[in-house]
């Protein structure tokens, strides 16, 4: 069935704050993630990323590389993973390459039309 428009509007409105949320995660929505440099994201943001992956949504994202360079990319979200004591967004680029970005290194994320 169709989803009520208010739910879709609330989801879309929430995307603007997904990558910029400064509220740390408490670990209650998923297993505890502990590492020296990973900064856990909020459970709300994590849930939004999972929803983007379920819907295989196309997004524009800015992510900081481990070297400190910011990368801008249009890509399709395919998964959210926990690996090496950090959480990652796995995406498929327009060219078909799979890439992973640490969730705490995403500085901007906006959903675009599919």
LOZAZA-126651 format. One record per residue (C-alpha): x, y, z; residue in three letters. Coordinates in Angstrom, 3 decimals, decimal comma. Example, Ala and Ser with C-alpha at 12.3 -4.5 7.8 and 13.67 -1.06 7.14 Angstrom:
((12,300; -4,500; 7,800); ALA)
((13,670; -1,060; 7,140); SER)
END
This chain:
((0,000; 0,000; 0,000); UNK)
((0,893; 3,626; -0,171); UNK)
((2,487; 5,400; 2,752); UNK)
((0,793; 8,488; 4,159); UNK)
((2,322; 11,696; 2,760); UNK)
((3,131; 13,057; 6,236); UNK)
((5,440; 10,060; 6,858); UNK)
((7,268; 10,612; 3,584); UNK)
((7,584; 14,340; 4,273); UNK)
((8,944; 13,646; 7,768); UNK)
((11,492; 11,200; 6,322); UNK)
((12,665; 13,653; 3,660); UNK)
((12,841; 16,507; 6,180); UNK)
((14,972; 14,326; 8,448); UNK)
((17,543; 13,679; 5,733); UNK)
((18,933; 17,192; 5,990); UNK)
((20,128; 16,490; 9,506); UNK)
((21,278; 12,886; 9,058); UNK)
((24,915; 13,585; 8,259); UNK)
((25,234; 16,602; 10,514); UNK)
((23,755; 15,178; 13,715); UNK)
((26,069; 15,906; 16,605); UNK)
((24,246; 13,767; 19,136); UNK)
((26,417; 10,732; 19,930); UNK)
((25,025; 7,236; 19,759); UNK)
((24,318; 5,476; 23,008); UNK)
((24,755; 1,978; 21,651); UNK)
((21,152; 1,078; 22,445); UNK)
((20,092; 0,684; 18,802); UNK)
((22,971; -1,612; 17,842); UNK)
((25,983; -3,313; 19,367); UNK)
((28,530; -1,124; 21,092); UNK)
((31,201; 0,195; 18,767); UNK)
((34,479; 0,962; 20,467); UNK)
((37,623; 2,215; 18,800); UNK)
((39,981; 5,046; 19,530); UNK)
((39,108; 7,330; 16,604); UNK)
((35,580; 6,309; 15,518); UNK)
((32,880; 8,720; 16,721); UNK)
((29,527; 6,885; 16,949); UNK)
((26,591; 8,545; 15,219); UNK)
((23,119; 8,906; 16,670); UNK)
((20,717; 5,971; 16,514); UNK)
((18,281; 8,164; 14,568); UNK)
((20,890; 8,864; 11,891); UNK)
((21,832; 5,185; 11,767); UNK)
((18,175; 4,265; 11,206); UNK)
((17,901; 6,816; 8,383); UNK)
((20,978; 5,327; 6,677); UNK)
((19,476; 1,841; 6,983); UNK)
((16,234; 3,070; 5,419); UNK)
((18,189; 4,584; 2,518); UNK)
((19,914; 1,217; 2,022); UNK)
((16,647; -0,744; 2,125); UNK)
((15,200; 1,571; -0,521); UNK)
((18,488; 1,596; -2,462); UNK)
((18,178; 5,363; -2,645); UNK)
((20,405; 7,582; -4,761); UNK)
((22,190; 10,272; -2,750); UNK)
((24,729; 13,038; -3,045); UNK)
((27,300; 12,700; -0,296); UNK)
((30,421; 14,439; 0,910); UNK)
((32,787; 12,223; 2,856); UNK)
((36,189; 12,834; 4,343); UNK)
((38,865; 10,305; 3,389); UNK)
((41,327; 9,005; 6,002); UNK)
((43,841; 11,442; 4,474); UNK)
((41,498; 14,382; 5,154); UNK)
((40,330; 15,009; 1,585); UNK)
((36,609; 15,616; 1,056); UNK)
((35,071; 13,542; -1,728); UNK)
((31,757; 14,488; -3,361); UNK)
((29,877; 11,620; -4,966); UNK)
((26,489; 10,711; -6,471); UNK)
((25,814; 7,111; -5,547); UNK)
((23,237; 4,482; -4,568); UNK)
((23,157; 3,370; -0,924); UNK)
((23,273; -0,432; -0,732); UNK)
((24,204; -1,338; 2,860); UNK)
((25,159; -0,197; 6,349); UNK)
((27,878; -2,333; 7,925); UNK)
((29,829; -2,647; 11,144); UNK)
((33,406; -3,701; 10,518); UNK)
((36,759; -3,137; 12,198); UNK)
((35,022; -1,511; 15,188); UNK)
((33,448; 1,227; 13,031); UNK)
((30,262; 1,684; 10,987); UNK)
((30,229; 2,146; 7,224); UNK)
((27,859; 3,170; 4,457); UNK)
((28,364; 0,960; 1,412); UNK)
((27,440; 2,596; -1,879); UNK)
((27,437; 1,811; -5,574); UNK)
((28,810; 4,631; -7,738); UNK)
((27,305; 5,671; -11,061); UNK)
((30,198; 3,827; -12,718); UNK)
((29,326; 0,597; -10,882); UNK)
((32,142; 0,590; -8,296); UNK)
((31,402; -0,366; -4,684); UNK)
((32,752; 2,067; -2,086); UNK)
((32,563; 2,246; 1,703); UNK)
((32,549; 5,391; 3,816); UNK)
((32,768; 5,584; 7,590); UNK)
((29,556; 7,045; 8,958); UNK)
((31,375; 9,491; 11,217); UNK)
((33,203; 10,913; 8,190); UNK)
((30,073; 11,852; 6,235); UNK)
((29,711; 15,626; 6,237); UNK)
((26,745; 15,940; 3,880); UNK)
((24,135; 13,567; 2,520); UNK)
((21,077; 14,446; 0,451); UNK)
((18,648; 12,130; -1,290); UNK)
((18,214; 12,688; -5,030); UNK)
((15,620; 11,335; -7,427); UNK)
((16,217; 7,758; -8,543); UNK)
END
